[in-house]
Amino acid sequence: MKNKKKNKTKKSNKIFIIIFLVIMGMLAYLFLKQLELQNIKVDITKDNQIKINFDKPKFNNAYCFISYDNKKPNINSNQWLLSKNNSCTFKLNESTFKLYLKYNNKIIEINKLNNLGKIFNLKINQEKVYLATNDSYKLEVSYKSIGNINKSVIWTSSNPDIASVDNEGNITSLRAGNTTITAKINNKEIKADVAVSNLITKRLPSYNYDRSFLSCNTYSEEDNNLLDEILKSRVENVGYQTRAGVVEVARFITLEFPYRINYYAENGRMGFREYKVDGEGRYYHKGLYLHSSRFSNIEYTSQGPQPWGCSMYNIVTKHHSKNGLDCSGYITWVLVNAGFDPGDVGAGVTQNLFDLTDTGEKVRFTRNIISSGDVKVGDLLSSEGPAGGHIALIIAEDEDYYYVTESLWDGAHTGVTIIAYNKKTIINRYYWVILMDSYYKKDGKYTSHWIEK
């Protein structure tokens, strides 16, 4: 009986000791916790500073450190900042950072700072994108930032059946319709509206000479309005009132507009005092002339008004033909839609009046000027001679060819077209080049070819 009581007493003592040690350990832990910093919080202030707040005992001072090179600071460094009122404040810059606290001769790294930063001036390179079906476009975002941000961009399409987008911002158009592309970065979003239209065609590396001529009343007023919007967007994207804008107008009408515009010898032009005529072989207005709603732009008429593609009596040829653009009418239309105003003038037929060859520096077109590098896409070409004048525009070039857009009255490629001229023989066709730097003044987003290589 005594042994049983003894064993029971020993067991009770052991349990008591264990409980006592556990309680003492907890008390010791709580006491030590009292000596540590508590409730550490980090925020970015309105004036773009980072502020650290914490609770601490009154025993010792606490210090703060911000590192921009991912290196843990030395405990004895003189760059530690003494906290004031349990707080430290640092000015942020664009670099990523880490924060450290020093207390009781211990260094504490503050975690959960991965996205502690701000995005400023978030922009997208195009807010409204117009695409043909089976076409593509690359969206890009730009921004300024401070502190730690997640720089990866998450791209999504609200209607991926219309146009999809990959992780790099590359849009692929699938069928006609509208969708919204969203770019999300560090919890901020920016959007671009995408319209996929069957009214335009994808730009191909080579010009399609088999395109049919525009017929009368092919387009509704709504179609005409949308095409005008697309043309305006194309110009604004590369630069309004720039060399690139001029070239873009010509590229749009020859490469994206699905029909060829007819050549129509002008019945007159607004530049003539005695014979003011508008919209008959010329159209000195912004936008395309495809619907009768555009008649409100027409002030002076002779045989019209008729939009492009509709038959009208021609005073020069003395028979009916489809309305379109003559050579100088085409170039002036291009210039007007890019934001320039040369006047509704010709191409050198009337030598004593200002014409398109007077817009820039008129230079003899020779092999020397070609090899000099002074001739650029967007410059004008003229075959002005004793019999009159013809004007054209360089729409692209490569090592061997100038690609020239012009409105031709006869031959295999009549109407508004693009002809590839070998640089060795083009001087036999065009006598003058009009260097347009002083006229355009700015190049804009200028490219030497319509397909960037």
C-alpha positions as CSV (number, residue, x, y, z in Angstrom):
1,M,0.0,0.0,0.0
2,K,2.8,2.4,0.9
3,N,4.5,1.7,-2.5
4,K,1.3,2.5,-4.3
5,K,1.0,5.8,-2.5
6,K,4.6,6.6,-3.2
7,N,4.3,5.9,-6.9
8,K,1.1,8.0,-7.1
9,T,2.9,10.9,-5.3
10,K,5.8,10.7,-7.8
11,K,3.5,10.7,-10.7
12,S,1.6,13.7,-9.4
13,N,4.9,15.5,-8.8
14,K,6.0,14.8,-12.4
15,I,2.7,16.2,-13.8
16,F,3.0,19.2,-11.6
17,I,6.6,19.9,-12.8
18,I,5.6,19.5,-16.5
19,I,2.7,21.9,-16.0
20,F,4.9,24.3,-14.1
21,L,7.6,24.2,-16.9
22,V,5.0,24.7,-19.6
23,I,3.5,27.7,-17.8
24,M,7.0,29.2,-17.1
25,G,7.9,28.6,-20.8
26,M,4.7,30.4,-21.9
27,L,5.4,33.2,-19.5
28,A,9.0,33.5,-20.8
29,Y,7.7,33.5,-24.4
30,L,5.2,36.2,-23.6
31,F,7.9,38.2,-21.8
32,L,10.3,37.9,-24.7
33,K,7.5,38.9,-27.1
34,Q,7.0,42.0,-25.1
35,L,10.5,42.9,-26.0
36,E,9.9,42.5,-29.8
37,L,8.3,44.9,-32.2
38,Q,4.6,44.3,-32.8
39,N,1.9,45.2,-35.4
40,I,4.3,46.1,-38.1
41,K,2.5,47.9,-40.9
42,V,3.7,49.4,-44.2
43,D,1.8,51.9,-46.4
44,I,2.5,54.3,-49.3
45,T,1.5,57.9,-48.5
46,K,-0.3,60.3,-50.8
47,D,3.0,62.1,-51.5
48,N,4.6,58.8,-52.6
49,Q,6.6,58.0,-49.5
50,I,6.7,54.7,-47.8
51,K,5.8,54.7,-44.1
52,I,6.5,52.0,-41.5
53,N,4.6,51.9,-38.3
54,F,5.0,49.5,-35.4
55,D,4.4,49.0,-31.7
56,K,7.5,48.6,-29.5
57,P,8.4,48.5,-25.8
58,K,10.0,51.5,-24.2
59,F,13.2,49.8,-23.4
60,N,15.3,50.4,-26.6
61,N,15.3,52.5,-29.8
62,A,14.2,50.9,-33.1
63,Y,15.9,51.7,-36.4
64,C,14.8,51.3,-40.1
65,F,16.6,50.6,-43.3
66,I,15.6,50.6,-47.0
67,S,17.6,48.5,-49.4
68,Y,17.5,48.9,-53.2
69,D,20.1,46.2,-54.0
70,N,18.5,43.2,-52.3
71,K,21.4,43.1,-49.8
72,K,20.7,42.7,-46.1
73,P,22.2,45.6,-44.2
74,N,25.0,45.2,-41.7
75,I,23.8,45.6,-38.2
76,N,26.5,48.2,-37.5
77,S,25.9,50.3,-40.6
78,N,25.6,54.0,-40.1
79,Q,22.7,54.2,-42.6
80,W,20.1,52.9,-40.2
81,L,17.4,55.5,-39.6
82,L,16.3,56.1,-36.0
83,S,12.5,55.8,-35.7
84,K,10.4,58.6,-34.4
85,N,7.1,58.0,-32.6
86,N,7.3,54.3,-33.6
87,S,7.5,55.2,-37.3
88,C,10.0,55.7,-40.2
89,T,9.4,57.3,-43.6
90,F,11.4,56.9,-46.8
91,K,11.0,58.5,-50.2
92,L,10.4,56.0,-52.9
93,N,11.9,55.9,-56.4
94,E,11.4,53.6,-59.4
95,S,13.6,50.9,-58.0
96,T,12.3,47.9,-56.1
97,F,13.1,47.8,-52.4
98,K,13.3,45.7,-49.2
99,L,12.7,47.0,-45.7
100,Y,14.4,46.1,-42.5
101,L,14.0,46.9,-38.8
102,K,16.7,46.8,-36.1
103,Y,15.7,46.3,-32.5
104,N,17.4,44.7,-29.5
105,N,20.5,44.0,-31.7
106,K,18.3,41.9,-34.0
107,I,17.5,42.6,-37.7
108,I,14.0,41.9,-38.9
109,E,13.1,41.7,-42.6
110,I,9.6,43.0,-43.4
111,N,7.8,40.5,-45.7
112,K,4.8,40.9,-47.9
113,L,6.1,43.8,-49.9
114,N,5.9,42.2,-53.4
115,N,3.2,44.6,-54.8
116,L,3.8,47.6,-52.5
117,G,4.2,50.3,-55.2
118,K,2.2,52.5,-57.5
119,I,1.6,52.8,-61.2
120,F,1.4,56.3,-62.8
121,N,0.6,57.5,-66.3
122,L,-0.6,54.1,-67.5
123,K,-1.1,54.4,-71.3
124,I,-1.8,52.1,-74.2
125,N,-0.5,52.7,-77.7
126,Q,-3.9,52.6,-79.4
127,E,-7.3,53.1,-77.7
128,K,-9.3,52.2,-80.7
129,V,-8.1,49.5,-83.1
130,Y,-9.7,48.8,-86.5
131,L,-8.8,45.5,-88.1
132,A,-9.8,43.5,-91.2
133,T,-10.6,39.9,-90.6
134,N,-7.6,37.5,-90.2
135,D,-5.4,40.5,-89.4
136,S,-3.2,41.3,-86.4
137,Y,-2.0,44.2,-84.3
138,K,0.3,44.5,-81.3
139,L,-0.9,46.5,-78.3
140,E,1.7,47.9,-75.9
141,V,1.4,49.6,-72.5
142,S,3.7,52.2,-71.0
143,Y,3.7,53.5,-67.5
144,K,5.8,55.1,-64.7
145,S,6.1,53.4,-61.3
146,I,7.5,53.7,-57.9
147,G,8.4,50.9,-55.4
148,N,7.6,47.2,-55.8
149,I,5.2,46.3,-58.6
150,N,4.4,43.2,-60.5
151,K,5.4,44.2,-64.0
152,S,3.8,41.3,-65.8
153,V,0.8,42.4,-67.9
154,I,-2.3,40.2,-68.0
155,W,-4.2,40.6,-71.4
156,T,-7.8,39.5,-71.9
157,S,-10.4,39.9,-74.6
158,S,-14.1,40.5,-73.7
159,N,-15.1,38.6,-76.9
160,P,-12.3,36.2,-78.0
161,D,-14.5,34.9,-80.8
162,I,-14.1,38.3,-82.5
163,A,-10.5,38.9,-81.6
164,S,-8.1,37.1,-79.3
165,V,-5.1,38.4,-77.5
166,D,-2.0,36.6,-76.3
167,N,0.3,37.2,-73.3
168,E,2.4,39.7,-75.3
169,G,-0.6,41.9,-76.4
170,N,-0.7,40.5,-79.9
171,I,-4.3,40.7,-81.2
172,T,-5.6,38.3,-83.9
173,S,-8.9,39.3,-85.5
174,L,-11.2,36.4,-86.3
175,R,-14.6,37.7,-87.6
176,A,-16.5,41.0,-87.9
177,G,-17.6,42.5,-84.6
178,N,-16.4,44.4,-81.6
179,T,-14.5,43.4,-78.5
180,T,-12.5,45.1,-75.7
181,I,-8.9,44.2,-74.9
182,T,-7.9,44.8,-71.3
183,A,-4.4,45.1,-70.0
184,K,-4.0,44.6,-66.2
185,I,-0.8,45.4,-64.4
186,N,-0.3,45.6,-60.6
187,N,-4.1,45.8,-60.1
188,K,-4.5,48.7,-62.6
189,E,-6.4,48.3,-65.9
190,I,-6.4,50.0,-69.2
191,K,-8.6,49.1,-72.2
192,A,-8.6,49.3,-76.0
193,D,-11.7,48.9,-78.1
194,V,-11.2,46.6,-81.2
195,A,-13.5,46.8,-84.2
196,V,-13.1,44.0,-86.8
197,S,-14.7,45.1,-90.1
198,N,-15.3,43.4,-93.5
199,L,-15.2,46.9,-95.1
200,I,-11.4,46.8,-95.2
201,T,-8.9,44.1,-96.3
202,K,-5.6,43.0,-94.7
203,R,-2.5,44.6,-96.1
204,L,-0.6,42.1,-98.1
205,P,3.2,42.3,-98.9
206,S,2.4,42.8,-102.6
207,Y,-0.2,45.1,-104.2
208,N,-3.2,43.3,-105.7
209,Y,-3.6,44.4,-109.3
210,D,-6.7,42.2,-109.7
211,R,-8.9,44.3,-107.5
212,S,-12.1,45.3,-109.2
213,F,-13.1,48.9,-109.7
214,L,-15.6,50.5,-107.4
215,S,-19.2,50.3,-108.5
216,C,-21.9,52.9,-107.9
217,N,-23.7,52.9,-104.6
218,T,-21.7,50.1,-103.1
219,Y,-21.7,51.6,-99.7
220,S,-24.3,52.9,-97.3
221,E,-24.0,56.2,-95.4
222,E,-23.1,54.1,-92.3
223,D,-20.4,52.3,-94.2
224,N,-19.0,55.6,-95.5
225,N,-18.9,57.0,-91.9
226,L,-17.0,53.9,-90.6
227,L,-14.5,54.0,-93.4
228,D,-13.9,57.7,-92.7
229,E,-13.3,56.8,-89.0
230,I,-10.8,54.1,-89.9
231,L,-8.9,56.4,-92.3
232,K,-8.8,59.1,-89.6
233,S,-7.6,56.6,-87.0
234,R,-4.8,55.3,-89.4
235,V,-3.5,58.9,-89.8
236,E,-3.7,59.7,-86.1
237,N,-1.8,56.5,-85.3
238,V,1.2,57.5,-87.3
239,G,1.0,61.3,-87.0
240,Y,-1.4,63.9,-88.2
241,Q,0.3,66.5,-90.4
242,T,3.4,64.4,-90.9
243,R,5.1,62.6,-93.7
244,A,4.0,59.3,-92.3
245,G,0.4,60.6,-92.2
246,V,0.5,61.4,-95.9
247,V,1.9,58.0,-96.8
248,E,-0.7,56.3,-94.5
249,V,-3.6,57.9,-96.4
250,A,-2.3,56.6,-99.7
251,R,-1.6,53.1,-98.2
252,F,-5.1,52.9,-96.8
253,I,-6.9,53.7,-100.1
254,T,-4.7,51.4,-102.2
255,L,-4.1,48.5,-99.8
256,E,-7.0,48.4,-97.3
257,F,-9.9,49.8,-99.3
258,P,-11.1,46.8,-101.2
259,Y,-11.8,48.5,-104.6
260,R,-9.8,50.5,-107.0
261,I,-10.9,54.1,-107.6
262,N,-11.4,55.0,-111.2
263,Y,-9.5,57.6,-113.1
264,Y,-11.8,60.5,-114.1
265,A,-10.5,63.5,-116.0
266,E,-11.6,66.5,-114.0
267,N,-14.6,68.6,-115.1
268,G,-12.9,71.5,-113.2
269,R,-11.5,72.2,-109.8
270,M,-12.1,74.7,-107.0
271,G,-8.8,76.3,-107.7
272,F,-10.0,77.7,-111.0
273,R,-11.7,81.1,-110.6
274,E,-13.8,80.8,-113.7
275,Y,-14.6,77.1,-113.7
276,K,-15.1,76.1,-110.0
277,V,-16.1,72.4,-109.8
278,D,-16.0,70.0,-106.9
279,G,-16.3,66.3,-106.7
280,E,-15.9,65.6,-110.4
281,G,-12.4,64.0,-110.9
282,R,-11.4,65.7,-107.6
283,Y,-12.7,65.6,-104.1
284,Y,-11.1,68.3,-101.9
285,H,-12.5,67.1,-98.6
286,K,-11.6,64.7,-95.7
287,G,-13.0,61.2,-95.9
288,L,-14.2,59.1,-98.8
289,Y,-16.7,60.1,-101.4
290,L,-18.9,56.9,-101.5
291,H,-22.5,58.0,-100.7
292,S,-25.0,60.7,-101.6
293,S,-24.9,62.0,-98.0
294,R,-21.5,63.6,-99.0
295,F,-23.3,65.8,-101.5
296,S,-23.7,68.3,-98.7
297,N,-19.9,69.0,-99.0
298,I,-20.2,69.8,-102.7
299,E,-20.7,73.5,-103.4
300,Y,-19.8,73.9,-107.1
301,T,-21.0,71.3,-109.8
302,S,-20.8,70.9,-113.5
303,Q,-22.2,67.5,-114.4
304,G,-22.6,66.0,-110.9
305,P,-22.8,65.5,-108.1
306,Q,-22.1,61.8,-108.2
307,P,-20.0,59.8,-105.7
308,W,-17.0,57.7,-106.8
309,G,-18.0,54.7,-108.9
310,C,-21.1,56.3,-110.3
311,S,-21.4,57.3,-114.0
312,M,-21.2,60.9,-115.0
313,Y,-20.7,62.8,-118.2
314,N,-17.0,63.9,-118.7
315,I,-16.4,67.1,-120.5
316,V,-12.8,66.1,-121.5
317,T,-13.6,62.7,-122.9
318,K,-17.1,63.7,-124.1
319,H,-18.7,60.5,-122.8
320,H,-20.0,59.0,-119.6
321,S,-17.6,57.3,-117.2
322,K,-17.4,56.4,-113.5
323,N,-16.5,59.3,-111.2
324,G,-13.1,59.0,-109.5
325,L,-9.8,60.9,-109.2
326,D,-7.4,62.3,-111.8
327,C,-3.6,62.3,-110.9
328,S,-3.4,65.7,-109.1
329,G,-6.9,65.2,-107.7
330,Y,-5.6,62.0,-106.0
331,I,-2.5,63.6,-104.5
332,T,-4.3,66.6,-103.2
333,W,-7.0,64.3,-101.6
334,V,-4.2,62.4,-99.9
335,L,-2.6,65.6,-98.6
336,V,-5.9,67.0,-97.4
337,N,-6.7,63.8,-95.4
338,A,-3.2,63.9,-93.8
339,G,-3.9,67.4,-92.6
340,F,-2.2,69.6,-95.3
341,D,-3.9,72.2,-97.5
342,P,-2.0,72.7,-100.8
343,G,-5.1,74.1,-102.5
344,D,-7.2,72.4,-105.1
345,V,-4.3,72.7,-107.6
346,G,-3.0,70.8,-110.6
347,A,0.3,69.2,-111.5
348,G,2.1,71.6,-113.7
349,V,-0.3,72.0,-116.6
350,T,-0.6,75.7,-116.0
351,Q,2.9,76.8,-115.6
352,N,2.2,80.4,-114.3
353,L,0.1,79.1,-111.3
354,F,1.1,77.4,-108.1
355,D,0.8,73.6,-108.4
356,L,1.8,70.5,-106.5
357,T,5.4,70.6,-107.9
358,D,5.8,73.9,-105.9
359,T,5.0,72.4,-102.5
360,G,8.6,71.2,-101.9
361,E,12.1,71.4,-103.3
362,K,11.9,70.5,-107.0
363,V,15.0,68.6,-108.0
364,R,16.0,66.8,-111.3
365,F,15.4,63.1,-110.7
366,T,18.8,61.5,-111.5
367,R,20.8,58.5,-110.3
368,N,22.9,60.8,-108.2
369,I,19.9,62.1,-106.2
370,I,18.7,58.5,-105.8
371,S,22.0,57.3,-104.5
372,S,22.3,60.3,-102.2
373,G,19.6,59.0,-99.9
374,D,17.8,62.4,-100.0
375,V,14.7,60.8,-101.7
376,K,12.3,59.4,-99.2
377,V,9.0,57.7,-99.1
378,G,6.3,60.4,-99.2
379,D,8.2,62.6,-101.7
380,L,6.4,63.5,-104.9
381,L,7.4,62.6,-108.5
382,S,6.6,64.6,-111.6
383,S,6.8,63.9,-115.3
384,E,6.1,67.6,-116.1
385,G,7.1,68.4,-119.7
386,P,6.1,70.4,-122.7
387,A,2.8,68.5,-123.0
388,G,1.7,69.1,-119.4
389,G,2.3,67.3,-116.1
390,H,1.7,64.1,-114.1
391,I,2.1,63.8,-110.3
392,A,2.7,60.8,-108.2
393,L,3.8,59.8,-104.7
394,I,6.4,57.3,-103.4
395,I,4.5,55.0,-101.2
396,A,7.3,52.6,-100.3
397,E,10.8,51.5,-101.3
398,D,13.2,48.7,-100.9
399,E,16.8,48.2,-102.1
400,D,15.9,47.9,-105.8
401,Y,12.4,49.5,-106.2
402,Y,10.4,52.6,-105.6
403,Y,6.7,51.8,-105.2
404,V,4.8,54.7,-106.6
405,T,1.1,55.4,-106.1
406,E,-0.7,57.4,-108.8
407,S,-3.9,57.7,-110.7
408,L,-3.3,56.6,-114.3
409,W,-5.6,57.4,-117.3
410,D,-4.7,54.6,-119.6
411,G,-2.6,51.4,-119.9
412,A,-2.8,48.1,-118.0
413,H,-3.1,49.7,-114.6
414,T,-5.6,52.6,-114.9
415,G,-7.2,54.3,-111.9
416,V,-5.6,54.7,-108.4
417,T,-2.9,52.2,-108.3
418,I,0.6,51.3,-107.1
419,I,3.4,50.6,-109.6
420,A,6.9,49.2,-108.8
421,Y,9.6,51.1,-110.6
422,N,13.2,49.9,-110.8
423,K,15.5,52.5,-109.3
424,K,17.8,52.1,-112.3
425,T,15.1,53.0,-114.8
426,I,12.5,55.2,-113.0
427,I,14.3,58.4,-114.2
428,N,13.1,57.5,-117.7
429,R,9.5,57.9,-116.4
430,Y,9.8,60.7,-113.9
431,Y,11.9,63.8,-114.6
432,W,11.5,65.6,-111.2
433,V,11.4,64.6,-107.6
434,I,9.8,67.1,-105.1
435,L,11.6,66.7,-101.8
436,M,9.0,67.4,-99.1
437,D,10.9,67.8,-95.9
438,S,10.2,71.5,-95.7
439,Y,6.5,71.0,-96.4
440,Y,5.8,68.1,-94.0
441,K,8.3,69.3,-91.4
442,K,7.7,66.2,-89.3
443,D,8.2,62.5,-90.3
444,G,5.9,60.9,-87.7
445,K,5.9,57.1,-87.4
446,Y,7.5,56.8,-90.7
447,T,8.2,53.4,-92.3
448,S,9.8,52.7,-95.7
449,H,7.3,49.9,-96.5
450,W,3.7,49.1,-95.6
451,I,4.8,45.7,-94.2
452,E,7.5,46.2,-91.6
453,K,10.3,43.7,-92.0
